[in-house]
Amino acid sequence: MDEKNESQPAVGTKSRIEKSVIGLLLFTAYGIALVLIVGGGMIHRKDADDVPVPIVYETPPVAMEPAALVALEAFYEAPGLAAKAALVYDGERVLPMMRDYHETRGHPLPTLGRVSPGQAAEFDGKPMVLFEVEPFSGPKYFVAMVWDGRRFAVDWESMTCYGTMDWMEFTDAQPSASQTMRVFVREAREMLPPPGVGGMRAFFQVEHRDDPQPLVATAADDLVETLRALTTGRRTPVILEMAWERPASGQPPILSIRKLVAEGWSQ
């Protein structure tokens, strides 16, 4: 009887130890599960908020490409026109153009598949990094990231080659009202003048980025020397006001350059 009674405390102690160990293991397992749940939530939130934020500097960084690339990616990932306009060079002025181009005319928002390494350059005396962007569908195009004094911003006008009409509509409808277009212009002295044009007049070859077929245009007299200076021996990007004139003789309409808005594709 005494030996039996003496063994009972040992058994009770062992039972309590086992219960403590089991409880500790359960508590540890609960803690690990809680960490995984919370951590998973944190990871999920990080993914949702992991949108590049343009870097703001007081002066352009020495290594411009990394900062410009962050700003470029932020533009493509920004939701909606208002958010994208905030990342555009001179966005307050450009936003109405963006609305016209994307909302009124129905052009889809741009996509970013791959991007080439950036090349440093200058834009109207400002630091710039030029990237070649390959969208998920469609041809590659260039995007200039311009230093606006505190950050890099997208030169949207050049990126889309924005005009007040789509180029194909402009060439098909041939409106007599002036339209603002971003085109290339070069000399066309070697080309025959359009039918119905008499006398000595200067002609220029006009090309749009989205159309391989160039057009021949005449220019207002006060523009001839300026355009010649811009196009002698080179193909120059410009913003022009153009319209179609209809000769009295009943000949086909003639493309006419009425105003040089700006050299380059941004104002």
C-alpha positions in Angstrom: 0.0 0.0 0.0 2.8 2.5 0.8 4.6 1.7 -2.4 1.4 2.3 -4.4 0.8 5.6 -2.7 4.3 6.8 -3.2 4.1 6.2 -7.0 1.0 8.3 -7.4 2.6 11.8 -7.0 5.1 10.8 -9.7 2.4 9.9 -12.1 0.5 13.1 -11.3 3.6 15.2 -11.9 4.3 13.4 -15.3 0.7 14.1 -16.3 1.0 17.7 -15.5 4.2 18.0 -17.4 2.7 16.4 -20.5 -0.3 18.7 -20.3 2.1 21.7 -20.1 4.1 20.6 -23.1 1.0 20.0 -25.1 -0.4 23.4 -24.1 2.9 25.1 -25.1 2.9 23.3 -28.4 -0.7 24.4 -29.1 0.1 28.0 -28.1 3.2 28.0 -30.4 1.2 26.6 -33.3 -1.5 29.2 -32.7 1.1 31.9 -32.7 2.7 30.7 -35.9 -0.8 30.5 -37.6 -1.5 34.1 -36.4 1.8 35.4 -37.8 1.1 33.7 -41.1 -2.4 35.2 -41.4 -1.3 38.7 -40.4 1.9 38.4 -42.5 -0.2 37.2 -45.5 -2.5 40.2 -45.1 0.5 42.5 -44.9 2.0 41.0 -48.1 -1.3 41.3 -49.9 -1.6 44.9 -48.9 1.9 45.6 -50.0 1.1 44.1 -53.4 -2.0 46.2 -53.7 -0.1 49.4 -52.9 3.1 48.5 -54.7 2.7 51.2 -57.3 5.9 53.2 -58.2 5.9 56.7 -56.9 7.7 59.4 -58.9 10.8 60.7 -57.1 10.9 64.4 -56.3 14.3 66.1 -56.3 15.4 69.7 -55.9 17.7 69.3 -58.9 18.0 66.5 -61.5 19.7 63.4 -60.2 23.1 62.5 -61.6 21.8 59.1 -62.6 18.6 60.2 -64.4 17.4 57.0 -65.9 16.3 55.2 -62.7 14.2 58.1 -61.5 12.8 58.6 -65.0 11.9 54.9 -65.2 10.0 55.0 -61.9 8.0 58.0 -63.2 7.3 56.3 -66.5 6.0 53.1 -64.7 3.9 55.2 -62.4 2.2 56.9 -65.4 1.3 53.6 -66.9 0.0 52.1 -63.6 -2.0 55.2 -62.6 -5.7 54.5 -62.8 -7.7 56.9 -65.1 -7.0 60.1 -66.9 -6.9 62.4 -63.9 -4.3 60.3 -62.2 -2.2 60.0 -65.3 -2.5 63.7 -66.0 -0.9 64.4 -62.6 2.2 62.6 -64.0 2.3 64.4 -67.3 4.5 67.3 -68.3 2.3 70.5 -68.1 -0.6 68.2 -67.1 -3.2 71.0 -66.4 -2.9 72.2 -70.0 -2.7 68.7 -71.5 -5.6 67.1 -69.6 -8.3 68.5 -72.0 -6.3 67.0 -74.9 -6.1 63.7 -73.0 -9.9 63.7 -72.5 -10.5 64.5 -76.2 -8.1 61.8 -77.3 -9.1 59.0 -74.9 -12.7 59.7 -74.0 -14.2 61.5 -76.9 -12.4 59.7 -79.7 -12.1 56.4 -77.8 -8.4 55.7 -78.0 -7.5 53.1 -75.4 -5.2 54.1 -72.5 -1.6 53.2 -73.2 -0.1 49.9 -72.0 3.4 49.0 -71.0 4.8 45.6 -72.0 8.5 46.2 -72.1 10.7 49.3 -72.2 14.2 49.8 -73.6 17.1 51.3 -71.6 16.7 55.1 -71.4 18.9 57.6 -73.2 19.7 61.0 -71.7 19.0 64.0 -73.9 17.6 67.5 -73.7 14.1 68.8 -74.3 13.8 72.6 -75.0 16.9 73.1 -72.7 15.5 70.7 -70.0 17.0 67.4 -69.0 15.2 64.5 -70.6 15.4 60.7 -70.7 14.0 59.0 -73.9 12.6 55.5 -73.6 11.3 53.2 -76.4 8.1 51.5 -75.1 6.7 48.2 -76.5 3.0 47.9 -75.6 1.1 44.7 -75.1 -0.2 45.1 -78.6 0.8 47.5 -81.4 4.0 49.0 -82.6 6.8 50.4 -80.4 6.9 54.1 -79.8 9.1 56.6 -78.0 8.2 58.3 -74.7 10.2 61.3 -73.4 10.4 61.8 -69.7 11.1 65.5 -69.2 12.5 67.2 -66.1 9.9 69.8 -65.1 12.0 71.4 -62.3 11.2 68.9 -59.5 10.5 65.5 -61.1 10.4 63.6 -64.4 7.1 63.8 -66.2 5.7 62.2 -69.4 5.7 64.3 -72.5 2.2 63.0 -73.5 1.8 65.2 -76.6 4.8 63.7 -78.2 4.0 60.2 -77.0 0.6 60.1 -78.7 1.5 62.5 -81.6 -1.8 64.3 -80.6 -3.7 66.3 -83.2 -7.2 67.9 -83.1 -8.3 65.2 -85.5 -7.0 61.7 -86.1 -4.7 61.7 -89.0 -6.6 59.2 -91.1 -9.8 61.2 -90.6 -8.0 64.3 -91.5 -6.7 62.9 -94.8 -10.1 61.2 -95.6 -12.5 64.0 -94.7 -10.1 66.8 -96.0 -11.6 69.6 -93.8 -11.3 73.2 -94.9 -11.2 74.3 -91.2 -7.7 74.4 -89.8 -6.5 71.5 -87.7 -3.5 71.3 -85.4 -1.3 68.3 -86.2 2.0 67.0 -85.0 3.9 65.9 -88.1 7.3 65.6 -89.7 8.0 68.1 -92.4 10.8 68.2 -95.0 11.7 69.8 -98.3 9.8 68.6 -101.3 11.5 70.5 -104.1 12.1 67.3 -106.0 8.4 66.4 -106.0 5.8 67.6 -108.6 3.3 70.1 -107.3 -0.3 68.8 -106.7 -2.7 69.0 -109.6 -4.4 72.4 -110.1 -1.6 74.4 -108.5 -0.1 77.0 -110.8 2.6 79.5 -110.5 5.8 79.4 -108.5 4.9 78.1 -105.0 7.0 76.3 -102.3 6.0 72.8 -101.4 6.9 70.7 -98.4 6.5 67.0 -97.7 4.4 66.3 -94.6 4.5 62.9 -92.9 2.6 61.6 -89.9 4.1 59.1 -87.6 1.2 56.7 -88.0 1.0 56.7 -91.8 3.8 55.6 -94.2 2.3 57.7 -97.0 3.7 61.2 -97.1 1.6 64.2 -98.4 2.7 67.3 -100.4 1.6 70.6 -98.9 1.9 74.2 -100.0 2.7 76.8 -97.4 1.5 80.4 -96.8 4.0 82.9 -98.2 5.0 84.2 -94.7 6.0 80.7 -93.6 8.1 79.6 -96.5 11.5 80.9 -95.3 10.9 79.7 -91.8 10.0 76.2 -93.0 12.9 76.1 -95.3 15.3 76.9 -92.5 13.8 74.1 -90.5 13.8 71.5 -93.2 17.0 72.1 -95.2 18.7 68.7 -95.3 16.6 67.3 -92.5 13.2 65.9 -91.4 11.9 68.0 -88.6 9.1 67.3 -86.1 6.8 70.3 -85.9 3.3 71.3 -84.8 1.4 72.8 -87.8 -2.1 74.2 -88.4 -3.2 72.8 -91.7 -6.3 72.6 -93.8 -7.4 71.6 -97.3 -8.0 74.2 -100.0 -10.3 73.6 -102.9 -9.1 75.2 -106.2 -11.7 77.0 -108.2 -10.9 74.9 -111.2 -12.5 71.9 -109.6 -9.2 70.1 -109.1 -8.7 67.9 -106.0 -8.2 69.6 -102.6 -4.7 70.8 -101.8 -3.1 70.5 -98.4 -2.1 73.9 -97.1 0.2 74.8 -94.2 -1.3 77.8 -92.5 0.7 78.3 -89.3 3.8 76.9 -87.6 2.6 76.5 -84.0 5.9 75.1 -82.6 9.1 73.3 -83.5 8.9 69.9 -81.9 5.8 68.1 -80.7 5.2 69.9 -77.4 4.2 73.4 -76.8 
